[in-house]
């Protein structure tokens, strides 16, 4: 919602206040102060990729005076990890309880070779996914999450060990026994390297549904899982221990999930939560692992099916898309306002590129308005964050993630001075604190993100 160029009503009010101060300085004869304030004000209102410059300065000043280190069990509640992590309890059914009376239910979603399907089948899959999103009511929200998780080959190892034991106990000739033992041992060593030493990480997808009523939430989660299963994707509602493992991976992958076998149920929540988080202006460190949160601040106007697949499959990242349905009447009012702004931009713009962009934007808004009023379309407020982790000791880990986002025509925001807010939004929780990065996307376009794409063939 802009008043002029890229300036909104809030910016105009701030500018009027600054102008008022300068005017007072002039009337009092303080010309030097007025000139200095005028020059500073010009610099402060310069547009930047992350917003107007004065807002960036304000965010960094606020970060300068905020808490930067959070530890588990800190005496001061404001310095405790619990001040950042809203997790309260993991129930026996797998239901997650958050502070504030909100609950979450985790659904694991499989993957498919989406690229080998024809366009008709792709659109059918997308339509089912869109129907699943429409099952959310106004009091519910959801997260679509991708984490990197190692391939677990324990089952293969145990099977080979069993065969090796059988080979030793058999009555075959000695030379054949030796050959079999050598082959099986070599296979076990190869699997051990992949399973424990040089782990192979693949993308794992989850949908977390949030709500305040436990029964309604469980019903919605079951229906969402059932609708997504129509796409040919496997779905599973996670139990207590699987939920705990997923939550642990949502913070960092630098642990062995086999640790959970030695834990009691009442120890799971303490195991899940990080021990220490230290923030800097453009990154943070969680239990010794360096990471940085990037947010998608602008989306391409034209995309193909599964436009989210490449973005979600960036290596060494966690991707969280937070979606919340908007009331239809409010959505129509927002679009009416946007169409009016685009019409004004077309008239007053003195650049052909700006006029063309406004015309394209207006055309998409007209189409969306028609779909909302005459078809079964819904509008969602979407926040999309990419958390880049420095797992491989690469100083350019953040640049690599940013480059991958730019390749897909997404405009990333580095969230300089907003890493704490970015961490909260990127956590698996119903909280979304990056309102400035929130965008309205209709259900069919959102479903076309369809990130559940298998990028490999597993033999």
C-alpha positions as a printed NumPy array, in Angstrom:
array([[  0.   ,   0.   ,   0.   ],
       [  1.938,   3.   ,  -1.294],
       [  1.042,   6.668,  -1.396],
       [  3.789,   7.823,  -3.744],
       [  6.514,   5.776,  -5.475],
       [  7.585,   3.26 ,  -2.785],
       [  6.498,   5.323,   0.222],
       [  3.556,   4.236,   2.334],
       [  1.351,   6.188,   4.738],
       [  3.65 ,   5.444,   7.699],
       [  6.621,   6.884,   5.769],
       [  4.605,  10.015,   4.894],
       [  3.714,  10.559,   8.571],
       [  7.37 ,  10.187,   9.623],
       [  8.398,  12.607,   6.855],
       [  5.819,  15.166,   8.056],
       [  7.126,  14.9  ,  11.627],
       [ 10.716,  15.452,  10.421],
       [  9.564,  18.367,   8.24 ],
       [  7.781,  19.83 ,  11.286],
       [ 10.989,  19.659,  13.356],
       [ 12.986,  21.324,  10.548],
       [ 10.292,  24.032,  10.209],
       [ 10.451,  24.746,  13.958],
       [ 14.267,  24.992,  13.751],
       [ 13.964,  27.478,  10.852],
       [ 11.388,  29.659,  12.673],
       [ 13.679,  29.756,  15.73 ],
       [ 16.583,  30.88 ,  13.574],
       [ 18.561,  27.645,  14.046],
       [ 19.651,  27.441,  10.404],
       [ 22.625,  25.148,  11.   ],
       [ 20.469,  22.572,  12.804],
       [ 17.795,  22.848,  10.092],
       [ 20.319,  22.26 ,   7.286],
       [ 21.898,  19.291,   9.092],
       [ 18.49 ,  17.752,   9.794],
       [ 17.474,  18.316,   6.176],
       [ 20.568,  16.573,   4.808],
       [ 20.17 ,  13.666,   7.267],
       [ 16.47 ,  13.364,   6.387],
       [ 17.25 ,  13.123,   2.658],
       [ 19.636,  10.242,   3.349],
       [ 17.238,   8.538,   5.753],
       [ 14.412,   8.398,   3.184],
       [ 16.462,   6.787,   0.407],
       [ 14.819,   3.485,  -0.713],
       [ 16.855,   0.268,  -0.21 ],
       [ 16.118,  -3.359,  -1.182],
       [ 15.079,  -4.026,   2.435],
       [ 12.883,  -0.939,   2.826],
       [ 13.325,   2.777,   3.446],
       [ 16.753,   3.507,   4.942],
       [ 15.44 ,   4.979,   8.205],
       [ 13.559,   1.731,   8.973],
       [ 16.82 ,  -0.239,   8.536],
       [ 18.585,   2.171,  10.915],
       [ 15.768,   1.816,  13.451],
       [ 15.894,  -2.001,  13.28 ],
       [ 19.663,  -2.037,  13.833],
       [ 19.467,   0.377,  16.78 ],
       [ 16.762,  -1.801,  18.317],
       [ 18.92 ,  -4.92 ,  17.788],
       [ 21.897,  -3.118,  19.372],
       [ 20.019,  -2.791,  22.668],
       [ 18.292,  -6.195,  22.602],
       [ 19.344,  -9.491,  24.225],
       [ 21.74 , -11.371,  21.988],
       [ 22.594, -14.522,  23.947],
       [ 20.002, -17.053,  25.066],
       [ 20.909, -20.146,  27.081],
       [ 18.957, -23.05 ,  28.506],
       [ 18.249, -22.666,  32.206],
       [ 19.32 , -19.01 ,  32.406],
       [ 18.311, -17.352,  35.7  ],
       [ 16.884, -14.341,  33.86 ],
       [ 13.769, -15.496,  31.951],
       [ 14.463, -12.94 ,  29.207],
       [ 17.844, -14.59 ,  28.511],
       [ 16.472, -18.141,  28.456],
       [ 16.003, -20.183,  25.277],
       [ 12.338, -20.451,  26.303],
       [ 11.984, -16.738,  25.501],
       [ 12.56 , -17.659,  21.83 ],
       [ 11.13 , -21.184,  21.672],
       [  7.412, -21.431,  22.467],
       [  7.388, -25.232,  22.884],
       [  5.502, -26.237,  26.024],
       [  4.774, -29.963,  25.684],
       [  4.786, -32.894,  23.258],
       [  1.766, -35.067,  24.022],
       [  1.539, -38.858,  23.686],
       [ -0.476, -38.541,  20.462],
       [  2.235, -36.378,  18.874],
       [  0.305, -33.133,  19.411],
       [  2.578, -30.146,  20.131],
       [  1.412, -27.685,  22.783],
       [  2.698, -24.094,  22.57 ],
       [  2.501, -21.278,  25.052],
       [ -0.599, -19.157,  24.522],
       [ -2.994, -22.086,  24.095],
       [ -2.065, -22.994,  20.501],
       [ -1.478, -26.576,  19.335],
       [  0.337, -28.067,  16.348],
       [  0.036, -31.396,  14.492],
       [  2.845, -32.646,  12.243],
       [  2.187, -34.462,   8.964],
       [  5.106, -36.033,   7.116],
       [  4.687, -35.76 ,   3.337],
       [  6.405, -37.937,   0.756],
       [  7.871, -36.946,  -2.605],
       [  7.295, -37.855,  -6.238],
       [  8.944, -37.463,  -9.633],
       [  6.732, -34.514, -10.541],
       [  8.8  , -33.586, -13.593],
       [  7.958, -36.773, -15.525],
       [  4.184, -36.15 , -15.283],
       [  2.331, -34.389, -18.089],
       [  0.811, -30.946, -17.481],
       [ -2.705, -32.349, -16.995],
       [ -1.592, -34.681, -14.19 ],
       [  0.532, -31.932, -12.639],
       [ -2.497, -29.635, -12.517],
       [ -4.566, -32.408, -10.911],
       [ -1.916, -32.822,  -8.18 ],
       [ -1.784, -29.058,  -7.629],
       [ -5.587, -28.9  ,  -7.394],
       [ -5.615, -31.563,  -4.647],
       [ -2.919, -29.649,  -2.757],
       [ -4.933, -26.428,  -3.115],
       [ -7.989, -28.232,  -1.701],
       [ -5.898, -29.338,   1.272],
       [ -4.882, -25.731,   1.98 ],
       [ -8.5  , -24.581,   1.756],
       [ -9.387, -26.918,   4.644],
       [ -7.749, -24.425,   7.03 ],
       [-10.291, -22.149,   8.718],
       [ -9.778, -18.525,   9.795],
       [ -8.478, -19.563,  13.254],
       [ -5.888, -21.966,  11.89 ],
       [ -2.57 , -21.65 ,  10.075],
       [  0.068, -23.996,   8.695],
       [  3.771, -24.356,   7.978],
       [  5.22 , -26.176,   4.967],
       [  8.707, -27.196,   6.108],
       [ 11.737, -28.723,   4.416],
       [ 14.619, -30.024,   6.519],
       [ 17.788, -31.906,   5.595],
       [ 17.761, -35.357,   7.156],
       [ 20.339, -38.148,   6.789],
       [ 19.414, -41.379,   5.047],
       [ 19.114, -44.055,   7.753],
       [ 20.546, -47.369,   6.542],
       [ 20.35 , -49.236,   9.872],
       [ 17.875, -51.728,   8.389],
       [ 20.263, -52.644,   5.572],
       [ 23.141, -53.071,   8.047],
       [ 21.208, -55.353,  10.387],
       [ 20.069, -57.501,   7.449],
       [ 23.655, -57.932,   6.211],
       [ 24.88 , -58.776,   9.71 ],
       [ 22.202, -61.463,   9.909],
       [ 23.307, -62.916,   6.565],
       [ 26.946, -62.824,   7.676],
       [ 26.095, -64.774,  10.839],
       [ 24.128, -67.304,   8.806],
       [ 27.086, -67.741,   6.476],
       [ 29.39 , -68.529,   9.403],
       [ 27.014, -71.11 ,  10.864],
       [ 26.375, -72.928,   7.555],
       [ 28.011, -76.157,   6.468],
       [ 29.226, -74.912,   3.093],
       [ 32.764, -75.459,   1.96 ],
       [ 35.36 , -73.232,   3.613],
       [ 36.384, -71.3  ,   0.48 ],
       [ 32.78 , -70.392,  -0.347],
       [ 32.262, -69.255,   3.257],
       [ 35.321, -67.001,   3.059],
       [ 34.143, -65.448,  -0.225],
       [ 30.679, -64.77 ,   1.205],
       [ 32.125, -63.294,   4.406],
       [ 34.426, -60.966,   2.453],
       [ 31.606, -59.759,   0.167],
       [ 29.194, -59.138,   3.057],
       [ 31.867, -57.44 ,   5.171],
       [ 32.767, -55.11 ,   2.284],
       [ 29.07 , -54.229,   1.865],
       [ 28.704, -53.558,   5.601],
       [ 31.771, -51.275,   5.561],
       [ 30.383, -49.345,   2.576],
       [ 26.984, -48.868,   4.252],
       [ 28.681, -47.873,   7.522],
       [ 30.568, -45.088,   5.731],
       [ 27.326, -43.735,   4.227],
       [ 25.315, -44.289,   7.39 ],
       [ 27.67 , -42.929,  10.06 ],
       [ 30.839, -41.326,   8.626],
       [ 29.933, -39.536,   5.371],
       [ 26.2  , -39.194,   5.901],
       [ 23.964, -38.64 ,   2.892],
       [ 21.42 , -35.861,   3.487],
       [ 18.164, -35.634,   1.569],
       [ 15.203, -33.265,   1.717],
       [ 12.343, -34.257,   4.028],
       [  8.972, -32.5  ,   3.86 ],
       [  6.4  , -31.808,   6.561],
       [  3.188, -29.839,   6.982],
       [  2.352, -28.56 ,  10.458],
       [ -1.222, -27.446,  11.099],
       [ -1.864, -25.022,  13.996],
       [ -5.067, -24.264,  15.885],
       [ -6.519, -23.578,  19.325],
       [ -9.014, -26.436,  19.512],
       [ -7.442, -29.899,  19.836],
       [-10.365, -31.839,  18.325],
       [-10.794, -29.461,  15.379],
       [ -7.045, -29.495,  14.782],
       [ -6.875, -33.302,  14.736],
       [ -9.803, -33.45 ,  12.306],
       [ -8.204, -30.833,  10.023],
       [ -4.83 , -32.623,  10.096],
       [ -6.441, -35.951,   9.135],
       [ -8.395, -34.304,   6.288],
       [ -5.322, -32.407,   5.025],
       [ -3.271, -35.639,   5.029],
       [ -6.068, -37.46 ,   3.206],
       [ -6.385, -34.751,   0.531],
       [ -2.612, -34.603,  -0.067],
       [ -2.514, -38.404,  -0.355],
       [ -4.717, -38.052,  -3.473],
       [ -1.685, -36.471,  -5.183],
       [  0.074, -39.829,  -4.934],
       [  2.19 , -38.687,  -1.997],
       [  2.616, -40.738,   1.156],
       [  1.374, -38.979,   4.306],
       [  1.835, -39.847,   7.962],
       [  0.722, -38.158,  11.174],
       [  3.76 , -38.335,  13.451],
       [  3.654, -39.879,  16.904],
       [  5.324, -38.449,  19.995],
       [  8.894, -39.621,  19.347],
       [  8.891, -38.962,  15.604],
       [  7.6  , -35.447,  16.327],
       [ 10.442, -34.887,  18.803],
       [ 13.037, -35.985,  16.221],
       [ 11.525, -33.657,  13.612],
       [ 11.545, -30.696,  16.027],
       [ 15.185, -31.429,  16.884],
       [ 16.105, -31.388,  13.176],
       [ 14.232, -28.096,  12.731],
       [ 16.935, -26.374,  14.83 ],
       [ 20.03 , -28.14 ,  13.474],
       [ 21.048, -31.492,  11.998],
       [ 24.282, -31.784,  14.027],
       [ 23.15 , -34.667,  16.23 ],
       [ 22.467, -38.402,  16.023],
       [ 18.762, -39.209,  16.066],
       [ 19.538, -42.619,  17.608],
       [ 20.035, -40.753,  20.909],
       [ 16.267, -40.752,  21.362],
       [ 16.277, -44.497,  22.08 ],
       [ 17.907, -43.813,  25.447],
       [ 15.497, -41.055,  26.484],
       [ 12.308, -41.275,  28.501],
       [  9.162, -39.563,  27.285],
       [  9.417, -36.779,  29.864],
       [ 12.982, -35.997,  28.696],
       [ 12.108, -35.412,  25.04 ],
       [ 11.202, -31.714,  25.285],
       [ 14.448, -30.88 ,  27.076],
       [ 16.382, -32.85 ,  24.427],
       [ 14.662, -31.009,  21.566],
       [ 15.371, -27.453,  22.736],
       [ 18.765, -25.912,  21.82 ],
       [ 21.208, -25.23 ,  24.644],
       [ 22.591, -21.891,  23.438],
       [ 21.725, -19.351,  20.73 ],
       [ 23.891, -16.285,  20.086],
       [ 22.723, -13.618,  17.629],
       [ 24.649, -11.212,  15.433],
       [ 23.218,  -8.556,  13.108],
       [ 23.293, -10.814,  10.012],
       [ 23.585, -14.356,  11.435],
       [ 23.351, -16.447,  14.586],
       [ 25.012, -19.469,  16.154],
       [ 22.946, -22.332,  17.568],
       [ 24.781, -24.933,  19.675],
       [ 28.011, -24.12 ,  17.826],
       [ 26.512, -24.236,  14.309],
       [ 26.511, -20.958,  12.379],
       [ 23.334, -20.051,  10.497],
       [ 21.561, -17.083,   8.9  ],
       [ 17.899, -16.478,   8.081],
       [ 16.935, -15.027,   4.686],
       [ 13.387, -14.036,   3.763],
       [ 11.722, -13.864,   0.365],
       [ 10.713, -10.213,   0.008],
       [  9.456, -10.392,  -3.577],
       [  8.146, -13.15 ,  -5.855],
       [  8.243, -13.517,  -9.655],
       [  4.941, -12.579, -11.328],
       [  5.037, -15.521, -13.727],
       [  6.035, -19.007, -12.604],
       [  5.763, -22.605, -13.783],
       [  4.311, -25.611, -11.956],
       [  6.294, -26.646,  -8.857],
       [  7.875, -23.19 ,  -8.659],
       [  8.873, -23.864,  -5.059],
       [ 10.774, -27.102,  -5.738],
       [ 14.177, -25.559,  -6.526],
       [ 13.857, -23.052,  -3.697],
       [ 12.968, -25.719,  -1.12 ],
       [ 15.71 , -28.076,  -2.33 ],
       [ 18.631, -25.686,  -1.732],
       [ 21.263, -27.846,   0.061],
       [ 22.176, -27.226,   3.714],
       [ 19.067, -25.159,   4.4  ],
       [ 15.782, -25.274,   6.252],
       [ 12.855, -23.711,   4.376],
       [  9.64 , -22.681,   6.139],
       [  6.566, -21.347,   4.348],
       [  4.062, -19.998,   6.875],
       [  0.526, -19.673,   5.495],
       [ -2.572, -18.199,   7.105],
       [ -5.961, -17.904,   5.362],
       [ -7.434, -14.434,   4.956],
       [-11.146, -13.633,   5.266],
       [-12.643, -13.41 ,   1.743],
       [-14.248,  -9.978,   2.257],
       [-10.994,  -8.525,   3.619],
       [ -9.1  , -10.114,   0.728],
       [-11.409,  -8.493,  -1.85 ],
       [-10.996,  -5.116,  -0.12 ],
       [ -7.207,  -5.473,  -0.214],
       [ -7.25 ,  -6.318,  -3.916],
       [ -9.562,  -3.368,  -4.684],
       [ -7.063,  -1.071,  -2.99 ],
       [ -4.153,  -2.632,  -4.873],
       [ -5.913,  -2.231,  -8.244],
       [ -6.521,   1.45 ,  -7.449],
       [ -2.816,   1.913,  -6.652],
       [ -1.735,   0.22 ,  -9.885],
       [ -4.086,   2.427, -11.925],
       [ -2.61 ,   5.523, -10.279],
       [  0.942,   4.282, -10.95 ],
       [  0.147,   3.767, -14.628],
       [ -1.106,   7.354, -14.929],
       [  1.572,   9.223, -12.961],
       [  4.613,   7.085, -13.813],
       [  7.193,   8.872, -15.956],
       [  9.071,   5.649, -16.766],
       [  7.876,   3.049, -19.263],
       [  9.266,   0.187, -17.155],
       [  7.287,   1.26 , -14.057],
       [  4.11 ,   1.744, -16.081],
       [  4.527,  -1.689, -17.686],
       [  5.12 ,  -3.337, -14.296],
       [  2.021,  -1.631, -12.878],
       [ -0.045,  -2.749, -15.885],
       [  1.109,  -6.369, -15.512],
       [  0.428,  -6.277, -11.778],
       [ -3.026,  -4.824, -12.324],
       [ -3.891,  -7.513, -14.886],
       [ -2.993, -10.255, -12.384],
       [ -5.06 ,  -8.516,  -9.707],
       [ -8.088,  -8.337, -12.028],
       [ -7.775, -12.08 , -12.667],
       [ -7.412, -12.803,  -8.948],
       [-10.405, -10.625,  -8.04 ],
       [-12.529, -12.482, -10.581],
       [-11.37 , -15.848,  -9.186],
       [-12.144, -14.837,  -5.596],
       [-15.637, -13.642,  -6.474],
       [-16.727, -16.314,  -8.953],
       [-14.565, -19.376,  -8.207],
       [-13.553, -21.309,  -5.115],
       [-10.328, -19.332,  -4.594],
       [ -8.913, -18.241,  -1.238],
       [ -6.205, -15.759,  -0.285],
       [ -3.367, -16.635,   2.102],
       [ -0.862, -14.44 ,   3.893],
       [  2.485, -16.095,   3.217],
       [  5.887, -15.662,   4.855],
       [  8.723, -17.65 ,   3.265],
       [ 12.091, -17.965,   5.03 ],
       [ 15.271, -19.846,   4.104],
       [ 17.694, -20.651,   6.937],
       [ 21.198, -21.302,   5.577],
       [ 23.508, -23.432,   7.777],
       [ 27.289, -23.507,   7.652],
       [ 27.602, -27.29 ,   8.013],
       [ 30.588, -27.664,   5.659],
       [ 32.784, -24.813,   7.003],
       [ 32.155, -22.635,   3.965],
       [ 32.442, -18.896,   4.59 ],
       [ 30.212, -18.259,   1.555],
       [ 27.344, -20.475,   2.739],
       [ 24.958, -17.512,   2.96 ],
       [ 25.939, -16.166,  -0.463],
       [ 25.344, -19.609,  -1.972],
       [ 21.794, -19.732,  -0.592],
       [ 21.137, -16.149,  -1.699],
       [ 22.444, -16.914,  -5.19 ],
       [ 20.127, -19.921,  -5.475],
       [ 17.159, -17.737,  -4.49 ],
       [ 18.073, -15.083,  -7.066],
       [ 18.396, -17.766,  -9.752],
       [ 14.714, -18.573,  -9.22 ],
       [ 13.81 , -14.847,  -9.576],
       [ 13.052, -14.51 ,  -5.864],
       [ 14.313, -11.377,  -4.165],
       [ 15.938, -12.293,  -0.845],
       [ 16.155, -10.042,   2.204],
       [ 19.185, -10.584,   4.436],
       [ 17.186,  -9.436,   7.515],
       [ 20.089,  -7.345,   8.766],
       [ 19.288,  -6.527,  12.393],
       [ 16.209,  -8.782,  12.248],
       [ 17.804, -12.19 ,  12.828],
       [ 15.919, -12.691,  16.125],
       [ 12.589, -12.037,  14.387],
       [ 13.756, -14.229,  11.505],
       [ 14.616, -17.071,  13.895],
       [ 11.151, -16.895,  15.471],
       [  9.416, -16.9  ,  12.074],
       [ 11.585, -19.758,  10.776],
       [ 10.944, -21.888,  13.874],
       [  8.246, -24.566,  13.784],
       [  5.638, -22.497,  15.6  ],
       [  2.434, -20.567,  14.85 ],
       [  4.318, -17.271,  15.323],
       [  5.16 , -15.134,  12.288],
       [  7.   , -11.943,  13.265],
       [  8.15 , -10.776,   9.806],
       [  5.015,  -8.861,   8.852],
       [  6.961,  -6.651,   6.443],
       [  7.89 ,  -9.751,   4.397],
       [  4.336, -11.116,   4.338],
       [  2.661, -11.431,   0.926],
       [ -0.873, -12.287,  -0.162],
       [ -0.966, -15.308,  -2.499],
       [ -4.092, -17.051,  -3.77 ],
       [ -4.634, -20.76 ,  -3.125],
       [ -4.028, -22.081,  -6.655],
       [ -0.804, -20.072,  -7.101],
       [  0.339, -21.115,  -3.622],
       [ -0.428, -24.777,  -4.296],
       [  1.529, -24.526,  -7.572],
       [  4.656, -24.155,  -5.405],
       [  4.313, -27.955,  -4.908],
       [  7.76 , -28.455,  -3.328],
       [  7.367, -32.216,  -2.767],
       [  9.486, -33.06 ,  -5.794],
       [ 12.002, -35.899,  -5.741],
       [ 15.231, -34.736,  -7.359],
       [ 16.904, -38.161,  -7.396],
       [ 16.325, -41.862,  -8.02 ],
       [ 17.013, -43.963,  -4.901],
       [ 18.236, -47.482,  -5.617]])
